[in-house]
Amino acid sequence: MREMTATLGGREIRLAATFKASLEIAHHVADPLTIMREAALESMFFQRGMPYEPKWRFSITNILQILLIGMRAAGERPKTEEIEELIFEAGFLAAKEVAAEYLSMISGPKPAETGEQEPQGGN
């Protein structure tokens, strides 16, 4: 299981990337691959100075849902009202950055292990 820790409003929170969390995000928010595709397209068009209206955008509601799902996947049991207050205290943009980082962790490959690996094969 992949996990990340983030500080939001002075509180450290844990979010876990699991297949089940991905399915929950797909059910309650949008498919994580669609979200990441739209973010990539928006970035590409922006860099080229071209307009692009993404089919999906972050909102206050979906930031809350993404963070709740990630925290629950990590074994935390936050109350919705508690996380709403945490998001508001940290600021919506800071909470959006945490949600975006979490979605990147879900959608991307598992990071490569650091450290030496024993060579395979040979004599």
N, C-alpha and C positions, 0 to 999 in steps of 0.2 A: 504494500500500500504506500502510495506517495502522500506525503504530508507537507504542509507549509505552516509557518507561524507568521502572523502579522500583528502589528500594533495598531490599534484603532481606538482613538479617543483615550489614549493612555492605558488601554487594556490589551493584553496579549491574547490573541485568539488563535485556535488551531483549526485548520481546514484540511480535510483528507480527500484525495482524488480516488474515487472508486468507480467501477462500472455502474453500480447501483445509484451513486450520486449523479452520474451522467444521465441516467435514465430519468431520475427525478427532475433534473434541470430541464431535460427535453419535455417532460410532461407539464411542468409548472411554468416554465419560462419560454424556452425555445431550444431546438437542437443545438448543443454546443458547437458542432461543426459548422452549422449555419451562422452562428454568432461570430465565430472566428473568420469565416469566409467573408462576411460582410465587413468586419473590421479591416481585413487585409485589402479588400477592394476600396474601401473608403480612404485608407492610407495611400494606396497606389494612385488613385485619382487626385487626391490632395497634393501629392508630390509633383504631379504633372500639371497642376493648376487647372484641373478640370472639375466641374461640378459632379457630384454623385450623391444621390439620396439613398442611404442604406435601408434595407428592408427590415432591419432590426436595430434598435438603439437601447442603451441603458435607460432605465427609469428608476425612480425612488423605490417602486414596488419590486421590480425585478432584481435590484441590488440586494434588497432585504431577503428575497427568496433564495438567491444564489448563496449569500453568506450563511443563512440558516441551514441550507442543505449541506454545505461544506462543513460547517461546525458539527452538525449531527453525524455526518459520516466519520468525523474524527472522534466520536464518542462523547461529545459535549451535549448537554441538554439545556440550551438557552431558551428563555422565554421570549416570545416574539417582541413583547413590549420592551424588554431589556435591550435587545439588539436594535430596535427602532431608536431608542434613546442614544445608544452607542454610536449609531450611524449619524444621528443628528449632531451630537457633540463633536464628532470627528470631522464632520462636514461631508456633504454628498460626494464631492470630487475625490476626497481621500478614500471613502468607502468604495467608490467606483473603481479606483486603481487596484484595491485589494481584490475586488470581484473579478476584474480583468486578469489579474495575475493568476488567480485561482482557475479561471477558465482556460488560460494558456497551459497551466499544469495538467488539466484534464485532457485537453485536446492534443497536446504534444507528446512526443515520445518520452519514455522514462530517461532521465539523465544518465549518461554513462558513468559507470563506477570509476572513482578515482583510485589510483594505486596501481601497482604493477601486477600484471597478469602473467601467469606461467605460460611459456610458449607451448603451443599444441603441436603434436606430431613429432617429426624428427627421427633420429636414428634409434 
